[in-house]
Amino acid sequence: MIHKPAGIQVSGNSFKTITNALGQNLKPSSLPDKVRPQPVHRLDYATTGILLVGKTSLSIRELNKLFEEKAVTKTYFAVTISVMDRQGTIELPIENKPSSSHYEVIESVPSERFGILNLVELKPETGRRHQLRIHLASMGNPILGDKAYGIDGLILNGKGLYLHAHSLTFIHPFTAEEIHLQDQLPERFRKIFTTLH
């Protein structure tokens, strides 16, 4: 498990990617099927948070399978704009594929510029590209700092996207124990909400 900062691709054609950096920054596995460490799922360029990495060909294969079978519970936190229901499920197809996200508002605070800012816990059921960003924007509650799906005049520039991959829970493919990994919320989230102090 590593922390992914904002503003870097997980993988792709550019030199500066998480995948390219892992080999120099992680200790290799001592197992015979060790390979160059690689991520087993993706996070958007602008999203911060927890990223699971495999170091052996077997672990990469098994972890990939868990994600494909939707056997990993992913929890994100976002800061959204405007009044929201306390909780709900957003069912909205993305690129003609069914997509579902559960949300719960943890705290709301008044904001001079944005009216209301909400700290929202999100659990996506599916893993479509930009799913959480599209789902929240579709309700009129875009994520703070979202230039692609935000509302004109209410886009925060220069602070990045307020979307953080907070935790992953799954059954370990080899030991069968429940694993719960988490990455604490960035300081910029904690500056807005008293719950996080």
Secondary structure, 3 states (H helix, E strand, C coil): CEEECCCCECCCCCCCEHHHHHHHHCCCCCCCCEEEEEECCCCCCCCEEEECEEEEHHHHHHHHHHHHCCCCEEEEEEEEECCCCCEEEEECCECCECCEEEEEEEEEEEECCCEEEEEEEEEECCCCCCHHHHHHHHCCCCECCCCCCCCCCCCCCCCCCCEEEEEEEEECCCCCCEEEEECCCCHHHHCCCHHHC
